[in-house]
Each structure stands twice: as structure tokens, then as C-alpha cells.
Amino acid sequence: MTTEEAIRKIAAVCRSGNTLKEGGRTGYRIGKVFIDTSGLQRGVVSCPRCGALMGMGNITVRHDDGRAVRFNLRLLHYAEAGHPITSRDVNARLLVAIMSDA
Ligand SMILES: [Zn+2]
């Protein structure tokens, strides 16, 4: 699984719209992984690369074993638009490891 594939998988789960609550957090459950959307914010911002409007805030991907990785919501758009994702955007190795176990 590539970084982009992991993020597209998360984006697909988030599009379902079926949020749930776990331990006071809001998000989506996929296997052993909880996609925590508690860090999302109201409002939109334009993409610095293409100008498209996108949501604001952070997503935290939490594995039931305690590992977690956080990244800005804009990466969902980056993955789908084909914009480059760098090591400054996300700990890609950890993200792929967690999502491979989802
Ligand atoms: Zn863009």
C-alpha cells in the first residue's frame, strides 16, 4: 500500500458520513482502526497548489494497539488530486503500517 492509497482509503471511509462516537471522540471505524475526525474545523481554505476549496483541520488515525498518526485534512485532497505528499505532511511509514492493518 502506498501513502496515497492509504489516504484514499481514509477519504472513502469519511465520505460514508456514518460517524460514531468512541471514548468521547467522533469518527469512523474501519477494522482495528479509528479515523478520529474530532480535529476537523468549520470553514474552508483554498488549496495552495490548485486553488480548489477544501475543509480545514486535522485527522488522527488511531490503531487499537495505541499507534496513532495525525495529518492535515488537505492530504485527502492532495491524494485525490495527485499533488505530491512529503515527509513534512505526514509520517507516511506509520500511516501505511496502521492502514495496512485496518
Ligand atoms: Zn489542490
py3Dmol code that shows the C-alpha trace and the ligand (Angstrom):
import py3Dmol

protein = """\
ATOM      1  CA  MET A   1       0.000   0.000   0.000  1.00  0.00           C
ATOM      2  CA  THR A   2       1.302   3.466  -0.905  1.00  0.00           C
ATOM      3  CA  THR A   3       0.778   6.629   1.135  1.00  0.00           C
ATOM      4  CA  GLU A   4      -1.737   7.825  -1.453  1.00  0.00           C
ATOM      5  CA  GLU A   5      -3.664   4.546  -1.305  1.00  0.00           C
ATOM      6  CA  ALA A   6      -3.816   4.730   2.493  1.00  0.00           C
ATOM      7  CA  ILE A   7      -5.153   8.283   2.344  1.00  0.00           C
ATOM      8  CA  ARG A   8      -7.669   7.479  -0.394  1.00  0.00           C
ATOM      9  CA  LYS A   9      -8.948   4.617   1.760  1.00  0.00           C
ATOM     10  CA  ILE A  10      -9.439   7.070   4.630  1.00  0.00           C
ATOM     11  CA  ALA A  11     -11.165   9.553   2.300  1.00  0.00           C
ATOM     12  CA  ALA A  12     -13.589   6.853   1.136  1.00  0.00           C
ATOM     13  CA  VAL A  13     -14.452   5.956   4.726  1.00  0.00           C
ATOM     14  CA  CYS A  14     -15.018   9.613   5.597  1.00  0.00           C
ATOM     15  CA  ARG A  15     -17.326  10.103   2.599  1.00  0.00           C
ATOM     16  CA  SER A  16     -19.685   7.494   4.033  1.00  0.00           C
ATOM     17  CA  GLY A  17     -20.799  10.117   6.550  1.00  0.00           C
ATOM     18  CA  ASN A  18     -21.642   7.489   9.164  1.00  0.00           C
ATOM     19  CA  THR A  19     -19.738   8.925  12.114  1.00  0.00           C
ATOM     20  CA  LEU A  20     -19.822   7.309  15.517  1.00  0.00           C
ATOM     21  CA  LYS A  21     -18.548   8.146  18.996  1.00  0.00           C
ATOM     22  CA  GLU A  22     -15.792   6.215  20.725  1.00  0.00           C
ATOM     23  CA  GLY A  23     -14.289   7.304  24.021  1.00  0.00           C
ATOM     24  CA  GLY A  24     -15.610  10.810  23.566  1.00  0.00           C
ATOM     25  CA  ARG A  25     -14.135  11.092  20.086  1.00  0.00           C
ATOM     26  CA  THR A  26     -16.022  11.382  16.812  1.00  0.00           C
ATOM     27  CA  GLY A  27     -15.002   9.473  13.734  1.00  0.00           C
ATOM     28  CA  TYR A  28     -15.200   6.316  11.668  1.00  0.00           C
ATOM     29  CA  ARG A  29     -14.333   2.720  12.493  1.00  0.00           C
ATOM     30  CA  ILE A  30     -12.584   0.537   9.936  1.00  0.00           C
ATOM     31  CA  GLY A  31     -11.412  -2.789  11.359  1.00  0.00           C
ATOM     32  CA  LYS A  32      -8.775  -2.185  14.046  1.00  0.00           C
ATOM     33  CA  VAL A  33      -8.507   1.477  13.143  1.00  0.00           C
ATOM     34  CA  PHE A  34     -10.471   4.513  14.307  1.00  0.00           C
ATOM     35  CA  ILE A  35     -10.387   7.537  11.983  1.00  0.00           C
ATOM     36  CA  ASP A  36     -10.693  10.378  14.502  1.00  0.00           C
ATOM     37  CA  THR A  37     -12.314  13.448  12.976  1.00  0.00           C
ATOM     38  CA  SER A  38     -12.645  15.384  16.250  1.00  0.00           C
ATOM     39  CA  GLY A  39      -9.930  17.741  14.966  1.00  0.00           C
ATOM     40  CA  LEU A  40     -11.863  18.945  11.943  1.00  0.00           C
ATOM     41  CA  GLN A  41     -12.845  22.610  11.877  1.00  0.00           C
ATOM     42  CA  ARG A  42     -15.639  24.593  10.324  1.00  0.00           C
ATOM     43  CA  GLY A  43     -14.862  26.517   7.177  1.00  0.00           C
ATOM     44  CA  VAL A  44     -12.853  26.030   4.037  1.00  0.00           C
ATOM     45  CA  VAL A  45      -9.466  27.019   2.716  1.00  0.00           C
ATOM     46  CA  SER A  46      -8.169  27.073  -0.845  1.00  0.00           C
ATOM     47  CA  CYS A  47      -5.533  24.580  -1.921  1.00  0.00           C
ATOM     48  CA  PRO A  48      -2.104  26.246  -2.200  1.00  0.00           C
ATOM     49  CA  ARG A  49      -1.378  24.125  -5.282  1.00  0.00           C
ATOM     50  CA  CYS A  50      -4.549  24.293  -7.398  1.00  0.00           C
ATOM     51  CA  GLY A  51      -6.932  26.689  -5.632  1.00  0.00           C
ATOM     52  CA  ALA A  52      -9.660  24.119  -5.033  1.00  0.00           C
ATOM     53  CA  LEU A  53     -11.687  24.660  -1.865  1.00  0.00           C
ATOM     54  CA  MET A  54     -11.232  22.094   0.869  1.00  0.00           C
ATOM     55  CA  GLY A  55     -12.075  21.581   4.522  1.00  0.00           C
ATOM     56  CA  MET A  56      -9.865  22.541   7.458  1.00  0.00           C
ATOM     57  CA  GLY A  57      -8.425  20.747  10.441  1.00  0.00           C
ATOM     58  CA  ASN A  58      -6.685  17.510  11.309  1.00  0.00           C
ATOM     59  CA  ILE A  59      -7.462  13.826  11.095  1.00  0.00           C
ATOM     60  CA  THR A  60      -5.901  11.392  13.558  1.00  0.00           C
ATOM     61  CA  VAL A  61      -5.675   7.734  12.589  1.00  0.00           C
ATOM     62  CA  ARG A  62      -5.659   5.589  15.753  1.00  0.00           C
ATOM     63  CA  HIS A  63      -4.857   1.879  15.775  1.00  0.00           C
ATOM     64  CA  ASP A  64      -6.368  -0.141  18.613  1.00  0.00           C
ATOM     65  CA  ASP A  65      -2.793  -1.077  19.662  1.00  0.00           C
ATOM     66  CA  GLY A  66      -2.082   2.549  20.572  1.00  0.00           C
ATOM     67  CA  ARG A  67      -0.206   3.748  17.489  1.00  0.00           C
ATOM     68  CA  ALA A  68      -1.540   6.984  16.050  1.00  0.00           C
ATOM     69  CA  VAL A  69      -0.649   9.417  13.293  1.00  0.00           C
ATOM     70  CA  ARG A  70      -2.097  12.844  12.593  1.00  0.00           C
ATOM     71  CA  PHE A  71      -2.210  14.819   9.368  1.00  0.00           C
ATOM     72  CA  ASN A  72      -3.949  17.831   7.888  1.00  0.00           C
ATOM     73  CA  LEU A  73      -7.264  17.227   6.167  1.00  0.00           C
ATOM     74  CA  ARG A  74      -5.818  18.731   2.978  1.00  0.00           C
ATOM     75  CA  LEU A  75      -3.942  15.469   2.344  1.00  0.00           C
ATOM     76  CA  LEU A  76      -7.244  13.840   1.376  1.00  0.00           C
ATOM     77  CA  HIS A  77      -7.470  16.365  -1.451  1.00  0.00           C
ATOM     78  CA  TYR A  78      -3.739  16.013  -2.244  1.00  0.00           C
ATOM     79  CA  ALA A  79      -4.072  12.253  -2.680  1.00  0.00           C
ATOM     80  CA  GLU A  80      -7.112  12.543  -4.920  1.00  0.00           C
ATOM     81  CA  ALA A  81      -5.734  15.454  -6.968  1.00  0.00           C
ATOM     82  CA  GLY A  82      -2.330  13.827  -7.422  1.00  0.00           C
ATOM     83  CA  HIS A  83      -0.423  16.560  -5.562  1.00  0.00           C
ATOM     84  CA  PRO A  84       2.878  15.406  -4.012  1.00  0.00           C
ATOM     85  CA  ILE A  85       2.788  14.356  -0.348  1.00  0.00           C
ATOM     86  CA  THR A  86       6.075  14.815   1.504  1.00  0.00           C
ATOM     87  CA  SER A  87       7.570  13.653   4.793  1.00  0.00           C
ATOM     88  CA  ARG A  88       6.674  17.086   6.211  1.00  0.00           C
ATOM     89  CA  ASP A  89       2.984  16.373   5.592  1.00  0.00           C
ATOM     90  CA  VAL A  90       2.711  13.023   7.372  1.00  0.00           C
ATOM     91  CA  ASN A  91       4.705  10.142   8.858  1.00  0.00           C
ATOM     92  CA  ALA A  92       3.958   8.057   5.772  1.00  0.00           C
ATOM     93  CA  ARG A  93       5.576   4.852   7.006  1.00  0.00           C
ATOM     94  CA  LEU A  94       3.466   4.849  10.167  1.00  0.00           C
ATOM     95  CA  LEU A  95       0.291   5.781   8.283  1.00  0.00           C
ATOM     96  CA  VAL A  96       0.736   2.925   5.806  1.00  0.00           C
ATOM     97  CA  ALA A  97       1.575   0.469   8.607  1.00  0.00           C
ATOM     98  CA  ILE A  98      -1.594   1.387  10.505  1.00  0.00           C
ATOM     99  CA  MET A  99      -3.871   1.387   7.467  1.00  0.00           C
ATOM    100  CA  SER A 100      -2.462  -1.932   6.217  1.00  0.00           C
ATOM    101  CA  ASP A 101      -3.881  -3.406   9.410  1.00  0.00           C
ATOM    102  CA  ALA A 102      -7.321  -1.768   9.125  1.00  0.00           C
TER     103      ALA A 102
END
"""
ligand_1 = """\
1
ZN
Zn -5.194 21.101 -4.998
"""
view = py3Dmol.view(width=600, height=400)
view.addModel(protein, "pdb")
view.setStyle({"model": 0}, {"cartoon": {"style": "trace"}})
view.addModel(ligand_1, "xyz")
view.setStyle({"model": 1}, {"stick": {}})
view.zoomTo()
view.show()
